[in-house]
Amino acid sequence: MHPLYPYLHRIQYPHSGLMESFAQSRQEYLHQVAFTYDLALAAIVFTHHGSLEEAARILEFFRSMPLPTSNGLNFRTAYHVWRRTPVLEEALQIGPIAWAALALIRYTECTQQRLYLYKAISLLDWIRSHVAHAQGGLVMGIDGPWTSRMSAENNWAYYAALRAAVRLMPDGPQRWAFEEEERCVRQWLARYPGNRGHNDPVKALDVYTSALLVGPASHLEHVFMGDPRALAQWVKPWIQEMIALFRVQGTAAFDYAESSEARRANRARVGWLEGTEQASLALRVWAPWFRVMGDVTFANEIESLGIAAHNYVTNHCLTINGAVAIPNTDSREPVLTFADGWLARPVQEPALNGTTWAYLSDVGYNPYTASLHP
């Protein structure tokens, strides 16, 4: 049994199958709240761990809901863990839905229960058909301000889910439509390197890590990079830029944003522990590839940093009722992620997202590609 599993097991509500994203938070508005993205990651961890009953409880929640509708009580950003109804950020966003689809696909790959794949395909097809596109990319949602904003991180998640679905779909018109959608989204992503999205020049760590975690094959299969050497000429500066922009000086931790954005948010640099694990795993995804390409020095350098980043996170672990959990940040107080962002939780509070990504990094499992990178 992995040491991070007991915490995940203990915070799952048997009645609903849902899990508090920030159990024991000092903020009352977060009590009894489960975020869709966090639930999807937990289901992926349970599936990889072989805890299929726990995974199925979450995925049945996703599978049993009707397809999204504007102002409907389905597929929102967060839910009440007992009532299973939308709370807090009630607007629909494509990023969390894409992660739910990815979790359903990973469970199908493990169990061969294709009813979960069918739900994933239905969700992705709904996004393809109902969410506005611009130059191949998708806006963030169908409600309120999200219809005029485009998120690179959301589009990377959608791209990864499309790519995973296509590999399990039979040949035919729907698969061809998904392949074309995948190509168009990838083409849009190439236009916004590093930025949070269209008309949003802020640099965000998860944009960099998402582009890395989709893996070398995804960058080559649509001939965007041309060949492995052309890819190497792009990805090495990308990794170096990620380290330069987001690594917190004197540590192996990575921040949400670059230093100028942290100043705009009126805060010091912080270690985003979930994001640090994403960076850790991304670095270890690419180290073997650079080794094969003959750049052994760089491969060793990023592999060592990836290991150090993971160790930095685990050094901040919490013991909660005998179970091990990982916080959201290494900050002693809540901090703004971006100047226009949400309030990140401090180091004293366990976080579902920190714990799931620490597990994935520790076992070397990449949820974007379902591959192991020890």
Secondary structure in CASP SS format (residue, H / E / C, confidence):
PFRMAT SS
TARGET T0000
AUTHOR 0000-0000-0000
METHOD secondary structure of the structure
MODEL  1
M C 1.00
H C 1.00
P C 1.00
L C 1.00
Y H 1.00
P H 1.00
Y H 1.00
L H 1.00
H H 1.00
R H 1.00
I C 1.00
Q E 1.00
Y C 1.00
P C 1.00
H C 1.00
S C 1.00
G C 1.00
L C 1.00
M E 1.00
E C 1.00
S C 1.00
F C 1.00
A C 1.00
Q C 1.00
S C 1.00
R C 1.00
Q C 1.00
E H 1.00
Y H 1.00
L H 1.00
H C 1.00
Q C 1.00
V E 1.00
A E 1.00
F E 1.00
T H 1.00
Y H 1.00
D H 1.00
L H 1.00
A H 1.00
L H 1.00
A H 1.00
A H 1.00
I H 1.00
V H 1.00
F H 1.00
T H 1.00
H H 1.00
H H 1.00
G C 1.00
S C 1.00
L H 1.00
E H 1.00
E H 1.00
A H 1.00
A H 1.00
R H 1.00
I H 1.00
L H 1.00
E H 1.00
F H 1.00
F H 1.00
R H 1.00
S H 1.00
M C 1.00
P C 1.00
L C 1.00
P C 1.00
T C 1.00
S C 1.00
N C 1.00
G C 1.00
L C 1.00
N C 1.00
F C 1.00
R C 1.00
T C 1.00
A E 1.00
Y E 1.00
H E 1.00
V C 1.00
W C 1.00
R C 1.00
R C 1.00
T C 1.00
P E 1.00
V C 1.00
L C 1.00
E C 1.00
E C 1.00
A C 1.00
L C 1.00
Q C 1.00
I H 1.00
G H 1.00
P H 1.00
I H 1.00
A H 1.00
W H 1.00
A H 1.00
A H 1.00
L H 1.00
A H 1.00
L H 1.00
I H 1.00
R H 1.00
Y H 1.00
T H 1.00
E H 1.00
C H 1.00
T H 1.00
Q C 1.00
Q C 1.00
R H 1.00
L H 1.00
Y H 1.00
L H 1.00
Y H 1.00
K H 1.00
A H 1.00
I H 1.00
S H 1.00
L H 1.00
L H 1.00
D H 1.00
W H 1.00
I H 1.00
R H 1.00
S H 1.00
H H 1.00
V C 1.00
A C 1.00
H E 1.00
A E 1.00
Q C 1.00
G C 1.00
G E 1.00
L E 1.00
V C 1.00
M C 1.00
G C 1.00
I C 1.00
D C 1.00
G H 1.00
P H 1.00
W H 1.00
T H 1.00
S H 1.00
R C 1.00
M C 1.00
S C 1.00
A H 1.00
E H 1.00
N H 1.00
N H 1.00
W H 1.00
A H 1.00
Y H 1.00
Y H 1.00
A H 1.00
A H 1.00
L H 1.00
R H 1.00
A H 1.00
A H 1.00
V H 1.00
R C 1.00
L C 1.00
M C 1.00
P C 1.00
D C 1.00
G C 1.00
P H 1.00
Q H 1.00
R H 1.00
W H 1.00
A H 1.00
F H 1.00
E H 1.00
E H 1.00
E H 1.00
E H 1.00
R H 1.00
C H 1.00
V H 1.00
R H 1.00
Q H 1.00
W H 1.00
L H 1.00
A H 1.00
R C 1.00
Y C 1.00
P C 1.00
G C 1.00
N E 1.00
R E 1.00
G E 1.00
H C 1.00
N C 1.00
D E 1.00
P E 1.00
V E 1.00
K E 1.00
A E 1.00
L H 1.00
D H 1.00
V H 1.00
Y H 1.00
T H 1.00
S H 1.00
A H 1.00
L H 1.00
L H 1.00
V C 1.00
G H 1.00
P H 1.00
A H 1.00
S H 1.00
H H 1.00
L H 1.00
E H 1.00
H C 1.00
V C 1.00
F C 1.00
M C 1.00
G C 1.00
D C 1.00
P H 1.00
R H 1.00
A H 1.00
L H 1.00
A H 1.00
Q H 1.00
W H 1.00
V H 1.00
K H 1.00
P H 1.00
W H 1.00
I H 1.00
Q H 1.00
E H 1.00
M H 1.00
I H 1.00
A H 1.00
L H 1.00
F H 1.00
R E 1.00
V C 1.00
Q C 1.00
G C 1.00
T C 1.00
A C 1.00
A C 1.00
F E 1.00
D C 1.00
Y C 1.00
A E 1.00
E C 1.00
S H 1.00
S H 1.00
E H 1.00
A H 1.00
R H 1.00
R H 1.00
A C 1.00
N C 1.00
R C 1.00
A C 1.00
R C 1.00
V C 1.00
G C 1.00
W E 1.00
L H 1.00
E H 1.00
G H 1.00
T H 1.00
E H 1.00
Q H 1.00
A H 1.00
S H 1.00
L H 1.00
A H 1.00
L H 1.00
R H 1.00
V H 1.00
W H 1.00
A H 1.00
P H 1.00
W H 1.00
F H 1.00
R H 1.00
V H 1.00
M C 1.00
G C 1.00
D C 1.00
V H 1.00
T H 1.00
F H 1.00
A H 1.00
N H 1.00
E H 1.00
I H 1.00
E H 1.00
S H 1.00
L H 1.00
G H 1.00
I H 1.00
A H 1.00
A H 1.00
H H 1.00
N H 1.00
Y H 1.00
V H 1.00
T H 1.00
N C 1.00
H C 1.00
C C 1.00
L E 1.00
T E 1.00
I E 1.00
N C 1.00
G C 1.00
A E 1.00
V E 1.00
A E 1.00
I E 1.00
P E 1.00
N C 1.00
T E 1.00
D C 1.00
S C 1.00
R C 1.00
E C 1.00
P C 1.00
V E 1.00
L E 1.00
T C 1.00
F C 1.00
A C 1.00
D C 1.00
G C 1.00
W C 1.00
L E 1.00
A E 1.00
R C 1.00
P C 1.00
V C 1.00
Q C 1.00
E C 1.00
P E 1.00
A E 1.00
L H 1.00
N H 1.00
G H 1.00
T H 1.00
T H 1.00
W H 1.00
A H 1.00
Y H 1.00
L H 1.00
S H 1.00
D H 1.00
V H 1.00
G C 1.00
Y E 1.00
N E 1.00
P C 1.00
Y C 1.00
T C 1.00
A C 1.00
S E 1.00
L E 1.00
H C 1.00
P C 1.00
END
